Amino acid sequence: METLDLPQWFWPALSLLLTVLWLATLLWRRRRPGPAETSLPHERVEAEDILKAAYAEEQKEGVLRIGDLSHRLELSERMIKRGMAALLDFGWVERDAEGGMRLTDEGKARAQELIRAHRLWETYLVDREGMSLDAVHAEAHRREHTTTPEELERLDAELGHPAWDPHGHAIPAPKCGVPASPGRALSGDVEPGDRVRIVCLDDDPAPLLAQLVALGFKPGVDVEVVERQPDLLQLRVDDHTVPLARAAADHVFAVPAPALPLELGRLPVGARARVVDIKGSGTRQRRMLDMGFVPGAEVTVMRRASLGDPIEYRIKGTGIAMRRTDANDVMVEELEDG
């Protein structure tokens, strides 16, 4: 049998190469984080997720409670405590005089930036990449944590400074607080015969969102309440009736569907109304959202200047003066007891 005539250095060189590759593989395996390491709340992504939940909880309740965060994130209290320790290390939370925790200004700013990035990426993925409404949450979550402030501003400009994400959540302006979710939960005070307009869907949990989209629920869709049972709603969407569990209806937000909305600037002094829409797009819409004019919010006309402009409105306990032309960007439904 004929054998290959190889140089004398070949086998020692091959042995050395294999040894180097083996050592490199061992080193890579040691440095590569395993499942237990990447799931720890001390990792930055997990810490930032807890930060966003803490921001939402503090905005809603005014305080941070371990049990509430555990329920919101579906994590054990032990995991939440470890996560809060990480937030302390990052300087995103601090202890108050009573020993509780509250977000620092730096923590609030980072949470607002993450929420803004998430909602802008969802808008991009739907508008530019054609992803479905129920598929964008996970990808936007992946991108939000690595987007720099400069990249975020370029993305915002490329999209035309949108005011809403595809699920109906308001997109905050740079370095501004996150506007409240529009509308009220569909599981609330609705009765048979009521017509409501969907303005927002929770994008988490993803399987529920996929089910809602498959049933025809999207922002802008009008539905009629056919029947209300303790744990079930029968709703007419387009030309068909669909059942919706009350637990699922908690994740759908709506406002009364107005037969004929009015421009806010046309209302007389003393009138009360409910915001149903904001005309225009981009920065004009976002400015109104930052002032509190989100669908579902109630507004009262307080007084007019002697020449008719500006007009003072009260919304969420705050007085706001606007010119009539700006007020007419807000579409409202006048309330009967106004």
C-alpha positions in Angstrom: 0.0 0.0 0.0 1.4 3.4 -1.0 1.8 6.0 1.8 2.1 9.7 1.5 5.6 11.2 1.8 4.9 14.0 4.4 7.6 16.4 5.7 8.9 15.6 9.1 7.5 18.8 10.6 3.9 17.9 9.6 2.7 15.8 12.5 4.2 17.9 15.3 2.6 21.0 13.6 -0.7 19.3 13.4 -0.5 18.2 17.0 0.3 21.7 18.1 -2.7 23.1 16.1 -5.1 20.6 17.6 -3.8 21.5 21.1 -4.4 25.2 20.5 -7.9 24.6 19.2 -8.7 22.4 22.2 -7.5 25.1 24.7 -9.4 27.8 22.8 -12.6 25.8 23.0 -12.2 25.3 26.8 -11.5 29.0 27.3 -14.6 29.9 25.2 -16.8 27.5 27.2 -15.6 29.0 30.5 -16.3 32.5 29.4 -19.6 31.8 27.7 -22.5 32.5 30.2 -24.7 29.5 30.8 -28.5 29.6 31.3 -28.3 30.1 35.1 -25.9 33.1 34.6 -28.0 34.9 32.0 -31.2 34.5 33.9 -29.9 36.3 37.1 -31.6 39.6 37.8 -28.2 41.1 38.4 -27.6 41.1 34.6 -28.3 44.5 33.1 -31.2 43.4 30.8 -33.1 41.8 33.7 -32.3 44.8 35.9 -33.6 47.2 33.3 -36.8 45.1 33.0 -37.3 45.4 36.7 -36.6 49.1 36.5 -39.4 49.6 33.9 -41.8 47.7 36.1 -40.8 49.8 39.1 -41.3 53.0 37.1 -44.8 51.9 36.1 -45.6 50.8 39.6 -44.4 54.1 41.2 -46.3 56.1 38.6 -49.5 54.2 39.4 -49.3 53.6 43.2 -46.7 56.2 44.3 -44.7 53.6 46.1 -42.6 50.5 45.4 -43.6 47.2 46.9 -41.8 43.9 46.4 -45.0 41.9 46.3 -46.5 44.2 43.6 -43.4 44.0 41.4 -43.4 40.2 41.9 -47.0 40.0 40.7 -46.4 42.4 37.8 -43.3 40.5 36.5 -44.4 37.0 37.6 -41.1 36.5 39.4 -40.5 35.3 43.0 -40.0 37.9 45.7 -36.5 36.6 46.1 -35.7 37.4 42.5 -37.2 40.8 42.8 -35.2 41.6 46.0 -32.0 40.6 44.1 -33.1 42.8 41.2 -33.7 45.7 43.5 -30.2 45.3 44.9 -28.9 45.6 41.4 -30.9 48.8 40.9 -29.3 50.2 44.0 -25.8 49.3 42.6 -26.7 51.1 39.3 -27.9 54.2 41.2 -31.5 53.8 39.8 -33.2 53.4 43.2 -32.5 54.8 46.7 -33.8 54.1 50.2 -36.2 56.7 51.7 -36.3 57.7 55.4 -38.7 54.8 56.2 -36.4 52.2 54.7 -38.5 51.8 51.5 -37.2 52.3 48.0 -38.0 54.9 45.4 -36.6 55.7 42.0 -33.8 58.2 41.6 -34.0 60.9 38.9 -31.4 58.8 37.0 -33.5 55.7 37.3 -36.6 57.5 36.1 -34.7 58.9 33.1 -33.4 55.4 32.1 -36.9 53.9 32.5 -38.4 56.6 30.3 -35.6 56.1 27.7 -36.2 52.3 27.6 -40.0 52.7 27.2 -39.5 55.3 24.5 -37.0 53.0 22.7 -39.3 50.0 22.9 -42.3 51.8 21.5 -40.3 53.4 18.7 -38.9 50.1 17.7 -42.4 48.5 17.7 -43.5 51.3 15.3 -40.5 50.7 13.1 -41.0 47.0 13.0 -44.6 47.3 11.9 -44.3 50.2 9.5 -40.9 49.5 7.9 -40.4 45.8 8.2 -44.0 44.6 8.0 -44.1 42.6 11.1 -47.5 41.7 12.6 -48.9 43.5 15.6 -48.5 40.4 17.8 -44.9 39.6 16.8 -43.0 42.9 17.5 -42.9 42.9 21.3 -40.1 40.4 21.7 -37.9 41.9 19.0 -38.4 45.5 20.2 -37.5 44.3 23.7 -34.3 42.8 22.4 -33.3 46.1 20.6 -34.4 48.6 23.3 -31.5 47.6 25.7 -28.7 48.2 23.1 -30.0 51.4 21.4 -27.9 54.5 22.2 -29.6 57.9 22.7 -28.1 59.1 19.4 -29.5 56.1 17.5 -32.9 56.6 19.2 -33.1 60.2 18.0 -32.3 59.2 14.5 -34.9 56.5 14.6 -37.5 59.0 15.9 -36.7 61.4 13.1 -36.8 58.7 10.5 -40.3 57.7 11.6 -41.6 61.3 11.6 -41.8 61.6 15.4 -44.8 59.4 15.9 -47.0 59.9 18.9 -48.4 56.4 19.2 -47.0 52.9 18.8 -48.9 50.2 16.9 -50.6 49.0 20.1 -51.9 52.4 20.9 -49.5 53.3 23.7 -48.3 56.9 23.7 -44.6 57.4 22.8 -43.0 59.9 25.2 -41.0 62.8 24.0 -37.2 62.9 24.7 -36.5 63.3 28.5 -40.2 63.5 29.3 -42.5 61.4 31.4 -44.5 58.5 29.9 -48.1 59.6 29.2 -50.8 57.5 30.8 -52.4 54.7 28.8 -55.4 56.0 26.9 -58.9 54.8 27.6 -60.3 52.4 30.3 -60.2 48.7 30.5 -63.0 47.1 28.5 -63.8 44.9 31.5 -65.0 48.1 33.3 -68.4 49.8 33.3 -69.8 48.7 29.9 -73.4 47.6 29.4 -75.2 45.8 26.5 -75.8 48.3 23.7 -72.7 50.4 24.4 -70.4 51.1 21.5 -66.8 51.7 22.3 -63.6 52.4 20.3 -60.5 50.4 21.0 -57.5 52.7 21.6 -54.9 50.5 23.2 -53.9 46.8 23.6 -51.4 45.5 26.1 -48.5 43.9 24.2 -47.8 41.4 27.0 -48.4 38.5 27.4 -47.8 37.8 23.8 -50.1 34.7 23.4 -53.0 36.9 24.6 -52.2 39.7 22.2 -52.1 37.2 19.4 -55.5 35.9 20.3 -56.9 39.5 20.5 -55.5 40.4 17.1 -56.9 37.2 15.6 -60.4 38.1 17.0 -60.2 41.5 15.2 -59.3 43.7 18.2 -57.0 46.6 17.1 -56.6 50.3 18.0 -59.3 52.2 16.0 -61.8 49.4 15.8 -65.3 50.0 17.1 -67.1 47.2 19.0 -70.6 46.9 20.4 -71.3 45.2 23.7 -74.0 42.5 23.0 -74.1 40.8 26.4 -72.3 41.1 29.8 -71.9 38.2 32.1 -69.9 38.1 35.3 -66.8 36.6 33.7 -67.6 37.0 30.0 -68.4 39.7 27.4 -70.1 39.0 24.1 -68.9 41.7 21.7 -69.8 42.4 18.1 -66.8 43.1 16.0 -67.6 44.1 12.4 -70.4 41.6 11.5 -69.7 38.8 13.9 -70.0 38.3 17.6 -67.1 37.0 19.7 -66.8 36.0 23.3 -64.1 37.7 25.4 -63.2 36.6 28.9 -63.2 39.4 31.5 -59.6 38.6 32.3 -58.7 39.2 28.7 -60.8 42.4 28.6 -58.5 43.8 31.3 -55.9 44.1 28.6 -58.1 46.0 26.1 -58.6 49.7 26.5 -61.4 51.7 24.9 -63.3 55.0 25.0 -67.0 55.5 24.1 -67.4 55.6 20.4 -68.5 59.2 19.6 -71.3 59.6 17.1 -70.0 63.1 16.1 -66.8 64.3 17.9 -66.3 68.0 18.4 -63.2 70.3 18.3 -62.3 71.2 21.9 -62.0 74.9 21.0 -65.7 75.1 20.1 -66.9 74.2 23.6 -68.3 76.9 25.9 -67.0 77.8 29.3 -68.1 75.3 31.9 -68.5 72.4 29.5 -67.0 69.0 30.4 -65.8 66.6 27.7 -63.9 63.4 27.1 -60.9 63.3 24.8 -61.5 60.8 21.9 -58.8 61.7 19.4 -55.9 64.1 18.5 -55.7 65.4 15.0 -52.4 65.7 13.1 -49.3 63.7 13.7 -45.7 63.8 15.0 -44.6 66.5 17.4 -48.0 68.2 17.5 -49.7 65.1 18.7 -46.9 64.3 21.1 -47.1 67.8 22.6 -50.8 67.2 23.4 -50.1 63.9 25.0 -47.4 65.4 27.2 -50.0 67.9 28.5 -52.4 65.0 29.4 -54.8 65.1 26.4 -54.9 61.3 25.9 -58.1 59.5 24.7 -60.4 58.9 27.7 -59.1 61.9 29.7 -61.8 64.3 30.9 -61.3 68.0 30.4 -63.2 71.1 31.6 -63.3 74.5 29.9 -62.5 77.0 32.7 -62.3 80.5 31.2 -61.5 82.5 28.1 -59.4 85.6 27.8 -61.2 88.9 27.0 -60.5 88.6 23.3 -61.4 84.9 23.2 -57.8 83.6 23.2 -56.2 81.8 24.9 -58.6 79.4 26.6 -57.9 77.8 30.0 -58.7 74.1 30.4 -58.4 71.8 33.4 -57.2 68.3 32.8 -56.0 65.9 35.5 -56.0 68.6 38.1 -53.8 71.0 36.1 -54.8 74.2 34.4 -53.5 74.6 30.8 -53.9 77.7 28.6 -54.1 77.1 24.8 -55.0 79.1 21.7 -58.2 78.0 20.1 -56.3 76.8 17.0 -54.3 74.4 19.1 -57.3 73.3 21.1 -59.1 72.4 17.9 -56.5 69.6 17.4 -58.2 67.8 20.2 -61.4 66.0 19.3 -63.8 65.5 22.2 -67.2 64.1 23.2 -69.1 66.6 25.3 -70.4 65.0 28.5 -74.1 65.4 29.3 -73.6 66.9 32.8 -71.1 69.5 31.5 
